[in-house]
Amino acid sequence: MWLAVALAIAPLSAAYAQDDGRSPATLTEEERTERARTLFGEGLELADAGDWDRAVHRFRRALELRAAAPIRYNLATSLARMGRLVEALEEVEAILEDPEADEEVQAASRTLQGELTPRLGRLSVTIRGDASGALVTVDGRPWESLGEPIAADPGIRVARLVRDTDELDVEEVDVPEGGAAQVQLEVPMPTRIAAPDLAVTEEPGAEQGGDDGLIIGLVVGAGVLAVGAAVLIGVLVGTSQGGPSPSMGDFMPGVLEFE
């Protein structure tokens, strides 16, 4: 049901029917009222045509010019038709708290509240990881209460975890009408830094021996060590049997034999 109480469309002068681009703050009270009536009438026509998005736009603009309960009620009804129940109920609560709202509008608002409240879903959002400095949004609106189920519009909701300009995680969740759902957003782990490549670079043209080359190198090395050890033992044995003795003296290092 659409309400036009207290804002019946009256004949408007051309000066008021067109938006001259002036800020609402610069308008007189009469100009604000006339412009609000124009926008309100456009909103009703768009709502009758089922163009809910544009109707919401007109009602919001009219509400900025004049905070009248009938405008707010029609805004709430249009939002409800779009499935935006949370926003619709926020407008309804504002009407019920408005001491200037007449009884007809308040009665219609209570009826709408009774219809919408059971359809609301409940959504719980949790975060895994260090989310310091991060912001959670659901369908673009900030989500303050983490870990606690709060009212949410039924249908597919999109939850995002954002830090500065980085989107850390995004998840979709289906909130059932009149039911509950939960979604967990996760902070990604820091990227691991790879260890430096310590592989030995072979000379150009050298064959890649793989493990076989390594084994051969170890065997050859062991053989050289064994030969060196045998020579050293022979020298030591020869010296102990009266053979040549090593001497350093003023000569180049070597073995000198004496008569």
ABEGO torsion letter per residue (X at the ends): XBBABGABBBBBBAAAABBAGBBAAABBAAAAAAAAAAAAAAAAAAAAAGBAAAAAAAAAAAAAABBBAAAAAAAAAAAAAAGBAAAAAAAAAAAAABAABBAAAAAAAAAAAAAAAAABBBBBBBBBEBABGBBBBBGGBBBABBGBBBBBBBEBBBBBBBBEABBABBBBBBBBBGBBBBBBBBBBBBBBBBBBBABBBBBBGBBBAEAAAAAAAAAAAAAAAAAAAAAAAAAAAAAAAGBBBBBAEABBBEBBBBX
